[in-house]
């Protein structure tokens, strides 16, 4: 005879967060977006966006990340990658409102680099970054304690990828490190190794590994992966002492999906195809590709490619589709057969943008992103160190 027992299980804070019933102000992941959004089927959304933007005039400056939907990019004053957009915002001091159509960490960077009189707005607070979520300030601080216990913290320089929270950037600034982008990761690592013997690279293990091994000739065995969910990061003190690159166990949910099989399959389907991938892809994918580079590199590479050439691109689908449309004389396909958008980036849609713009036009700013003064100070130190890289 089988009996069923009813358990009185109380949901944990993490479970409530994942269910969207609670929020964590220290997380990249927002779960709430107050206000009444226009219906996505509203046929007047485009006109409403144009009208609200016109009402605001030069008071608003709209930034659109390359991975955004076309319906959002249409209203962007400038497009680019995360750091380029943050710098573009800082170069427009006359704009009272910076509407960042990207994700949370990008809006934080813009707030850090813009003046106090400017307000940075993120149309949907739920537009976070899965990679940035993989490293919290508490986890990185605990990692540093593990390095100290192993006797290597004093010779380790933190290098944090731009795709990280303001808290992580501030940690990096406090410990004499630098920020990097996918474009200048090699320069950042070269600088870091001139300052110390080891690098703690947070949070994308793939960019760190690919830059160290592929671009700098560091041996794979000199790279170890720190897992924040295991005691001591899952590493022995001896492993930490022997390693040159201590890589955080994080990755991009979009770029991490591409596989060696994807590369082999597209080569079989399209003879003579050029495989062009982002350095956030896995090491075996980067090794098998013909070209590897940042988002801006990918765009420039395709702009310069000869007519009639074929390309398989390993990056976010919105950008790949936009590039294919812009270059009808070239065959441009997504590297993987399975369509994959950046789900969090795609939370910024036309209804959210219209709501944010109309709220601003009515003098009621919503979803302002503010970094506290202390965090901003140390994060800016790390960003300024990046700007000073040779």
N, C-alpha and C positions, 0 to 999 in steps of 0.2 A: 504494500500500500504506500502510495506516495503522497506526501503532504506538502503544501506550499506555505512557506512562512513569509509574511510581509515584513520587510525590513524598514525601519524608520531611519533612512539615510539622509543626513543633512548635506546639501550641496556645498562644496568648498568654494572659496572666493574665485579660484581659477576656473572652476566649472561654470560659475555664474558669468564670469567674464567671457568665456567662450560661447555661452548661450546668448550673449548680448544683453544681460540683465544688470550688469554692473560695469564700472569703468575703472581703469587704472591710470591715474594721471602720469605715472612714470613709464608707461608703456607707449610704444609707437602706435599701438592699435587702439583707435577710438571705437566706441560702440554706440554712440548716441549722436543724433543730429537734430537738434530742436528746430521747431518751425514747420510751417506748412509748405511743402514743396509743390510746385506746379506739377500737373500730371504729365508723364513722359509722352502721352499721346496728344498733348495740347498743340494744335497746328500753329499757334502763334508764338511758340517758344523763341524762334529765331528773331522775329520782330521785337519781342519783349527784351531779348538780350541786347539787340542793337539800340533800342530806345533807352534802356538803363545805362548802357555804356556812354551813349551820347549825353545823357543828363549829367553824368559824372565828369565827362570831359577829361582834362589833364589831371584831375584828382585821382584817377585810377590808372594802374599799369598792370596789365594781365600777362602773366608768364605761362607758357605752355610747354611742358616736357614732351620730348620726342615720342614717348609712349602713350600720349593721350589720344582719345578718340578724335576723328576728323571734326565732329560737330563742336568740339571744344577748341581745337587748334584754330578753327575759323576765326575765333574772337581773340586769339593771343596777339599781343603787340610784338612779342619776340618768342622764338622757340629755341630749344637747346637742351643740353644735359643739365644735371642738377646744379653743379657749381657755376657754370656759365650763367644760368638764370639768376642765381643769387647775386652774382657780381653785376649783372644787368640791372637788378633792382637797386643795388647800392649806387649805381650810376645815375639814378633818376630821383634825386632828392626832392624834386618838386611834386612828386606823386604822393599824395596823402595815404592812399590805399594801394597795397601790393596784393593782388589776387593771384595766388600761386596754384596753378592747375598742375599739381604733381602729388607728392605724398608728404607725410608729416615731417620727416627729417629734413626735407628740402625747405619747407616753410620755416623750420627752426633756423636753418642756416641763413635764410634771407633775413629773419628777424635779428640775428646776431650781426649781420653785416650792414643793415640799414640803420638810419638815425632813429632816435627816440620818438620823433614826431610822426614817423611812419607806422602804419598798422599793417601787419601781414595777415591776410585772410586765406584760410583753406576751405574751399567750398563744402567739403565733406570731411568731418573729423575721422571718419572710419577709413579714410585713405591712408593707410599705414604702409609698412614695408616688412614683409616676412623676414627678410635678411636682417634688418635692423633689430627686429624683435628677438633675434636669436642671441643677442648679447645685451644684458642689462648692466647698469652701473654696479649693482651689488655683485653680480657674477664676475665682472672684470676685476673688481677690488679683491674678491676672494682669490682669483687667479694670481694677482700680484703677491698676495700673501703666500701662496704656494711657491711662487718663484723665489720669494725671500727665504722661505724655509729650505729651499734647495740651494741657497747661496748664490743665485744668479740674477736677482732683481737689480743689483747695482750695475750690472754690465748689460742689461736689457733695455732697449729703446722701444717704446710703443709706437706703432704706426697704425692709425685707424683709417679705414676706408671712409670716403665721404658718406656712404650709405650707412650711417650710424646716428644714434640719437645725440642730442646736445650734451647729455650727461657723459656719454662715451668720449665725445670730443673734449669735454672739460677734463676728464680723467687723463687723456692724452696730453693736454696742455700742462697739467699739474706735474706730470712725470717727464717733462722735457722731450716729448715726442712731436710727431707731425701728422697731419692729415694727408691723404693722397686721393687722387682720382684714378680712373682706369687709364688715363692718358699719361700721368706722371708718376705712376707707381714705381717704376724703375729708379727714377731720380730720387724719390722718397726713400727707397731702400738703400741706395748708395749713400745717401746722406746719413741715414740711421747707422749703417755699419761703420761710418767714419766717426760716429759718436760712441759706439759701444760694440760689444762682441756678438750680441744676439738681438733679434727682433721679435716682439710680440705683435702679430698681425691680426687685427680684429675688424669686422667679423667674417669676412669672406675668405674661406680657406683656399678656394680655387684661384682667385686673383693673386693671393699671396704666393701660392705654390707656382703658378704659371710664370709670374714675374721673376721669382727667385731662380727657378730651374731653367726655364726656356730662355729668358732674357739675360740672366746674369751668370749662368753656368754653375749654380750651387747644386750639389748632389741631392737627389731625392731623399736619400737616407739621412741627410742633414736637416730634414723637415719633419716635425712631429705635430700631431693634431691634439689640441687641448679640448677635451669634452667637458663642458661646465656641468653636465649632469652626472658625472662620475667623481668619486672622491679623488682629490689630487689631480683632477682633469684626466684621470685614467693613465697617468704617466708616472714613472718612477723618478726620483731625484736624479738618478744617473742619466736617464733619457733627456731630462731638461738640461743637465750639465753638458751633454754631448751635442745637443741640437744647436743649429744656427738660426733656424726659422721655427718659431712656435706659432702655429696656425690655429686660430679659433675655429671650432667646429660650427661653421655657418655657411650658408650658400644662398644663391638666388633661386627662387622657386621656378622662374622661367628658364634662365640659362642652365640651371642644373638638370633640366629634363633632357637636354640633347645628349645623345649617346654616340659611341663609336659605330653602332649599327646604323644610326641615322646618316652618318657620313658615308658609310659603305653602300647604303641603299641608294642615296641620291647619286653617287658616282655611277652606279649600275644603271640607273634610270636615265641619266643625262650625261652622255659622253662629253668629256672636255669641260665639265662644270668646274667653276672656281668655288671652293668652299671658304666662306668668310665668316668668322665667328667672333663673339665678344670674349674677352679674357676671363669673364666670370664662368665660362663653361668648364667642364671637367678637364683634367690634364690630358687624358687620352683623346678627347675631342680636339683640344687645341693642338696637340701633337700631330693629329691626322689632317688638320685643316691646311689650306694653302695660305690664308692670310688671317691675322689675328689683330684686333684693335678695338678701341673705344667706339662708342656710338658716333661721335664726330668723325672718327677715322673711317668707319663703315660708310657713312654718307659721302665723304670725299672720295673714297675708293670707287664707289659706284658712279659718282659724277664724272670721274676721269676714265672709266672703263670704256673700251671701244664698242661701237654698235655691233650687235650680233653676238656678243659674248653672253655666256650663261653663268648665273650666280645662285648659290644656295646660301642663305643668310641665317646664321644662328643667333638671333636676337628676338626681341618682342615683336609680336605679329602686327600691331598697329603700324609700327615703323616700316616693317617689311612691305606691307601692303601699300603704304604711301610711297615708298621708293619704287616699287613696281609700277605704280601709276605714273610717277614722274619720269620714268625711263622706259617708254613703250618700245624702244628700239633694242632693248636688252631683255633676256629671259631671266627674271628674278623670282625665285621661289623660296618658301619657308623651308628650313633645313629638315624639320620633322614633319611627318605626315599628319600628325595630330595637331590641330589648331590650338594655340595657347596664347592667350592674352595675359597681361599682368593684371590679376583680378583686383588688387587693391588700387592700382593706378586708374583702373576703369571705373572706380566708384565716382570719380569726378565726371559727371555727365551734364547734359544741357539743363535739366531741371535744377540741379544743385547750383550750377553757375548762374542761372537766371535768378534764383532765390538770393544768392549772395550779392549779386549786382543790384537787384531791386532794393534789398535791405540797405545797402550802402547809399543808394540814391535817396532813400527815405531818411537818411541820417541815423540808421540803426545797425551799426556794424555787427556782424555775426562771425562766430568761429575764428576769433582772433587768436593767433599763435604768439605767445609771449614766453621768452626765455628769461629766467630770473638773473639778476645782476651778477651774482657770483659765478654761476654756470657760464654766462655769456663771457665774462672776463677770461676764464681759463680756456674756454672753447676758442675764443678769438686768438689767444696765444698760439694754439695749435694750427689754426687756419693761417695766421700770419707767418708761421714757420714754413708752411707749405708755399706761400706766395714768395718767400725768400729763397726757395730751393734754387741751386745753380742750374 
